[in-house]
Amino acid sequence: MSEEIKKEAPKKFTVTIDNIAIEVAPGTTILQAARMIGGDVVPPTMCYYTPLKESGGKCRTCLVEVSKGSEKDPRPMPKLVASCRTTVMDGMEVKNITSERTLHARQGVVEFLLINHPLDCPVCDQAGECDLQDLSFGHGEGGSRLDFPKRTFTKHNIGPYIQLHMTRCIMCYRCVFAADQLTKEREHGVLDRGYHSEIATHIEKALTNDFIGNVIDVCPVGALTDKTFRFKNRVWFTRPEDAHRDCDKCCGKVTLWKRGDDVLRVTARKDQWGEVQTYEDGTVGWICNECRFEKKNTNDWVIEGPTNVSRHSIKSVNHYINMLKPKETIPDVMGRNPKLLMDIHDVSEVNDPSIKLSKINGPATSKTFNKLIENKE
Amino acid sequence: MSIKLLLDKVHVEGIRTYEVYKREGGYRAAEKALKTMSPDAIVEEVKKSGLRGRGGAGFPTGLKWSFLAKPEGIPRHLVCNADESEPGTFKDRYLMEFIPHLLIEGLLIASYALGSNNTYIYIRGEYAWIVDILEQAIQEAKNNGWLGKNILGTGFDCNIYVQRGAGAYICGEETALIESLEGKRGNPRIKPPFPAVQGLWNRPTVVNNVETIAAVVPIINITGEEYAKIGVGRSTGTKLISACGNINKPGVYEIDMTISVEEFIYSDEWCGGIKNGKRLKACIPGGSSVPILPANLLLKTAKGETRYMNYESLNDGGFVSGSMMGSGGFIVLDEDQCIVKHTATLAHFYRHESCGQCSPCREGTSWMDKIFQRLEKGQGKMSDIDLLWHIQYNIDGNTICPLGDAAAWPVAAAIRHFRDEFEWHITHAAEAQTRNFGLAHYADPLPVVQ
């Protein structure tokens, strides 16, 4: 019986990432294997997006060193490989944070991504949930070596829902893939090439497809933001809450970003990697334009409760779950009653707890205490 | 006089037409291959010949062909890469323009060997007149039963289509070429999967350079073993070199890879020496993307051995003191040329041709170009040299396709070998506007900066 199960069980590949071994199914990418391990060994990603097919490989932030190709062919790979698009082999050894070469290359890539980025985080709606902020905080240099004017673009108005800031774009192609795979026809794309390539609609056209709002969710930076949320609030002042409604177009499961009782913004639910959540039945939680842009009333939604966000995120400042509440009394904190060298009340009448300081006009002095004590007597 | 296999009939009057080409022994190889050889035998013959890809990378062609996946019921394709856009390389143009039937014959044999019924020539858009020449040659071949259905009664069908590019250097990269051929934006694909498994329309595809395909014809004619005897070591057969720059006789030459670089430049049979009796300063031996070499490292390797015109010898010393055979664009610079300006031109070219898909290439090439323009204007800073070095170091090897490497290598080599000239450009900014640095001191290779 056990032999039969062994035969039926698919072969697993063992891959070692930063000296941590894990068994994964064949066809898994290095990045997915690293995410299974979790923690610091996960390479950062800017263009790879699990629910979008063909995404990845472009930003080069997830480069890792493969120090051993596989058990059969133990030669190391000569170049750093994009972990999001490289599948694991049995016995592969990968170095991410243990490889200086990787970290150096990543630092270079971050510099390249930032040299033409306007760094206008103070006025950017994405600030606080921006992948590029996290990336540059984790891997970037303190200063810039670029002393040329930054790249600018002609502004395009791409419709009533979505605001395009081309200067912030890092050309991850996620929105192009999203529009390809979610909407009936893609109306925007990449124009020009090289340094001047930009996301735009070729002929001025509004992006109004039913699921086009999802490009806001997939955008890792503030290049595509929600016009209905524009300049309304900072991300970290809003409180995310899971909610749902019956929608005939989409799954209807969303996160509401609230300030007080006002719903300021509606987004799809995201997982711990900042990607739109894939539910247990395999469906991806994309939401339609109606849910995203037009249902800004609490009455439209059935609220499930606060969203679970990592407490290390700046977004968690308004979070009420997974937070340790401070313990209130000294015995709770210390586990015992405090031992005092002396009790001040034994030696002085000052600070007598029976005297209510709030009932005294002006600053209290020893005279007042004496007076009060006399009066009391 | 060395052996000529590809260009021996090129000067025959009217070789462009089918009649003359046939009379001069053309389509003999195709007849031999289709009638007497099996597809596997042809692949075996090419393997034996040791033919290496002539497009630049030098990958063994027979090996590449044997990697082609052959799943049942899925068509396979052969694509001929005629998108020859490398500055300094024009060998394929010469071949296609003057002896187009050689390419058609080679394509027919290769298609038969690989089982490709629909074969494509992806030609550079700027070669507008060559498209007509090729179309005419294809038509002639078709009229005489060399293309179409049931060729020579073997039951093998083959059609060749010519597709024009739209002026993008990046479409010479094989996966970008495939994307472009499919009618998409010419962005290189992320490998794996390799084209041999999933290429054109997700079918197994082989992409070969024009010269590689043409070289199949003599291989079949004289057999692979005989072909392997020409040349030295792993550099077998003949190679077309397009020589240009400050030489007396620029043009396309067929060499058998046994001659030395010195002979190639100074012999009257080839380049005929440096123009106007000047002195050789530097040379790019294999098209703009390979590292530039100063005269002392070009003629002799770092070990003091004579450098020969073949894959191994040109690569001797790696990138520290060597270069690459590349695509055979041999650019010679004399003492009057400015290396900074020259590298700036290349940097500008690569900035213009980057597809913009991956960040190091998109941002890095434009950054380098801006710095070079500043250096050219005489506003450079000493720190710019190190900055250029760091930028190229961060690009090199970290991009999707080899264009990033191709943009990084010339800059790296120029700084490595001609750093004193860069420094002079900065310290003598005003003087650099009016005159050139002249001959470099040919400094020893600098240590690799990390």
Chai-1 contact restraints between the chains, C-beta under 6 A:
chainA,res_idxA,chainB,res_idxB,connection_type,confidence,min_distance_angstrom,max_distance_angstrom,comment,restraint_id
A,G57,B,I190,contact,1.0,0.0,6.0,A-B,restraint_1
A,K58,B,Q357,contact,1.0,0.0,6.0,A-B,restraint_2
A,K58,B,C358,contact,1.0,0.0,6.0,A-B,restraint_3
A,C59,B,S359,contact,1.0,0.0,6.0,A-B,restraint_4
A,R60,B,C358,contact,1.0,0.0,6.0,A-B,restraint_5
A,R60,B,S359,contact,1.0,0.0,6.0,A-B,restraint_6
A,R60,B,P360,contact,1.0,0.0,6.0,A-B,restraint_7
A,R60,B,N398,contact,1.0,0.0,6.0,A-B,restraint_8
A,K79,B,G397,contact,1.0,0.0,6.0,A-B,restraint_9
A,R85,B,I190,contact,1.0,0.0,6.0,A-B,restraint_10
A,A105,B,N398,contact,1.0,0.0,6.0,A-B,restraint_11
A,G108,B,N394,contact,1.0,0.0,6.0,A-B,restraint_12
A,V109,B,S359,contact,1.0,0.0,6.0,A-B,restraint_13
A,F112,B,S359,contact,1.0,0.0,6.0,A-B,restraint_14
A,F112,B,P360,contact,1.0,0.0,6.0,A-B,restraint_15
A,F112,B,E363,contact,1.0,0.0,6.0,A-B,restraint_16
A,F112,B,G364,contact,1.0,0.0,6.0,A-B,restraint_17
A,L113,B,S359,contact,1.0,0.0,6.0,A-B,restraint_18
A,I115,B,E363,contact,1.0,0.0,6.0,A-B,restraint_19
A,R145,B,L387,contact,1.0,0.0,6.0,A-B,restraint_20
A,F148,B,K370,contact,1.0,0.0,6.0,A-B,restraint_21
A,R193,B,C355,contact,1.0,0.0,6.0,A-B,restraint_22
A,R193,B,G356,contact,1.0,0.0,6.0,A-B,restraint_23
A,G194,B,S354,contact,1.0,0.0,6.0,A-B,restraint_24
A,G194,B,G356,contact,1.0,0.0,6.0,A-B,restraint_25
A,Y195,B,S366,contact,1.0,0.0,6.0,A-B,restraint_26
A,S197,B,G356,contact,1.0,0.0,6.0,A-B,restraint_27
